[in-house]
Amino acid sequence: MLFAQHHWPTWGGDNIREFLADQRDMYAFLNDETLRLLNHGLTPLDIADRLKRLPEPLASRWYARDYYGSVSHNVRAVYQRFMGFYDANPAHLNPLPPVDSARRTVAWMGGAAAVLEKARVEFERGEYRWVAEVVNKVVFAEPDNRDARELQADALEQLGYQCENTTWRNAYLTGAQELRLGVRRVGGGQAPDLVRSMTPDLFFSFLAVRLNGERAAGEELVLNWTFPDLDAPEQHRFALTLRNGVLTHLAGRHHPHPRVSATMNKTDLDRVAMGRLFALLDEFAPGFDIVTPSATSMD
């Protein structure tokens, strides 16, 4: 019996061998076809539009269907793995940020009312992909434009209904929900159980991600931490360094001349407030904007 990701198990040696061979061929196709087309100069979106399905008979295998992923989604990931974000078009090298671009684009198109009038015609023609793209410009230019939000939500909803890929369906319908009801803020971003389950190594890495580099610029701090209740030698001592807006740490080491040294049980670390350091950390909201501009992008 073979347990794999996102679908039903496979029973029997012959079936398992065929399944694994099909998986090999599927990923080889995605990888090799993407590389072939990018060497012809196609961009990620060109490749995604060209490669919409696997070849037969692989495309008819139920475990290779687009229930969880999709060909057009995954080939873009392959492109990014080898080429990064840049598609070689210099117009895309340093584009304007979304809000500024949206405001200028909508103004050039004659204003929000003109864009929405044309977009409604396209919606009736079933051009939901284009409506979602162009009306999102209006939403970013005028976040409180209720007509734009409703029209884009309708387009995203239709795209979601047409999806075999459940992750895409969820993304489209989540976007529609945000446009109609706003962002759902649920729960906290740092559950106590999550923090308790982290090793000190992971905990300090987590703090490094939360560190606000702009606020921390110019600050320097050298700390030693000791956790006597942990058995693993590499988790017993830590050397932390704050400099150049970055928090780094070394496991199993201490600084020879620290500014601060702390000895405590790991259970105490879960509750401690680290004063000066914690003042430089960001709090992450559990929900964030997806199809509408965030407060940060509006600054």
Residue pairs with C-beta under 8 A, 6 or more apart in sequence:
1 9
1 10
1 11
1 16
2 9
2 10
2 11
2 16
2 19
2 20
3 9
4 10
4 19
4 23
4 63
5 68
6 67
6 68
7 62
7 63
7 67
7 68
8 63
10 16
10 19
10 63
19 63
22 58
22 61
22 63
22 64
23 63
23 64
25 58
26 54
26 58
26 64
29 54
29 55
29 58
30 51
30 71
30 74
30 75
30 78
31 78
33 47
33 51
33 75
34 47
34 51
34 75
34 78
34 79
34 82
35 78
35 82
37 46
37 47
37 50
37 51
38 47
38 79
38 82
38 83
41 88
42 50
43 87
43 88
43 89
44 75
44 76
44 79
44 80
44 87
45 76
47 75
47 76
47 79
48 71
48 72
48 73
48 75
48 76
49 72
51 71
51 72
51 75
52 71
52 72
53 59
53 71
54 64
54 71
58 64
59 65
65 164
66 164
66 165
67 164
67 165
67 166
68 165
68 166
68 167
69 165
69 167
70 164
70 165
70 168
73 165
73 167
73 168
86 92
86 93
95 101
96 104
97 297
98 140
98 293
98 297
99 140
99 141
99 293
99 297
99 298
101 137
101 140
102 136
102 137
102 138
102 139
102 140
102 141
103 140
103 141
105 137
105 141
106 112
106 115
106 137
106 138
106 141
106 142
107 141
109 115
112 138
112 141
112 142
112 145
112 148
115 134
115 135
115 137
115 138
115 148
116 135
116 138
116 147
116 148
116 151
119 131
119 134
119 135
119 151
120 151
122 130
122 131
122 134
123 131
123 151
123 154
123 155
126 158
128 155
128 156
128 158
128 159
128 162
129 159
131 151
131 152
131 155
132 152
132 155
132 156
132 159
135 148
135 151
135 152
135 155
136 152
136 291
138 145
138 148
138 152
139 145
139 148
139 149
139 152
139 179
139 291
139 292
139 293
140 292
140 293
142 148
143 292
143 293
143 298
149 179
149 180
149 292
150 179
150 180
152 175
152 176
152 179
152 291
153 175
153 176
153 177
153 179
153 180
154 176
156 172
156 173
156 175
156 176
156 179
156 291
157 172
157 173
157 176
159 168
159 172
160 168
160 169
160 170
160 171
160 172
160 173
160 176
161 169
163 169
163 172
171 290
174 290
175 290
175 291
177 184
178 184
178 289
178 290
178 291
178 292
179 291
179 292
183 287
183 288
183 289
183 290
183 292
184 287
185 285
185 286
185 287
186 286
186 287
187 286
188 286
189 283
189 284
189 285
189 286
190 284
192 270
195 203
195 270
196 267
196 270
198 206
199 235
200 225
200 227
200 230
200 235
200 238
200 251
200 266
200 269
201 234
201 235
201 238
201 249
201 251
203 269
204 238
204 240
204 247
204 249
205 249
207 247
207 277
207 281
208 246
208 247
208 248
208 249
210 281
210 282
210 283
210 284
211 242
211 245
211 246
211 247
211 280
211 281
211 282
212 280
212 281
212 282
213 245
213 246
214 245
215 280
216 242
216 245
216 246
216 247
216 280
217 244
217 245
219 242
219 243
219 245
219 276
219 280
220 242
220 243
221 240
221 241
221 242
221 243
221 259
221 260
221 276
221 277
222 239
222 240
222 241
222 242
222 255
222 257
222 258
222 259
222 260
223 239
223 240
223 241
223 242
223 255
223 258
223 259
223 260
223 261
223 262
223 277
224 237
224 238
224 239
224 240
224 254
224 255
224 258
224 260
224 261
224 262
225 237
225 238
225 239
225 240
225 261
225 262
225 263
225 264
225 269
226 236
226 237
226 238
226 254
226 261
226 262
226 263
226 264
227 235
227 236
227 237
227 238
227 263
227 264
227 265
227 266
227 269
228 236
228 263
228 265
229 265
229 266
229 267
230 236
230 266
233 252
234 251
234 252
235 251
236 252
237 251
237 252
237 253
237 254
238 249
238 250
238 251
238 252
238 253
238 254
239 249
239 250
239 253
239 254
239 255
239 258
240 247
240 248
240 249
241 247
241 248
241 249
241 255
242 277
242 280
247 277
254 261
264 272
288 294
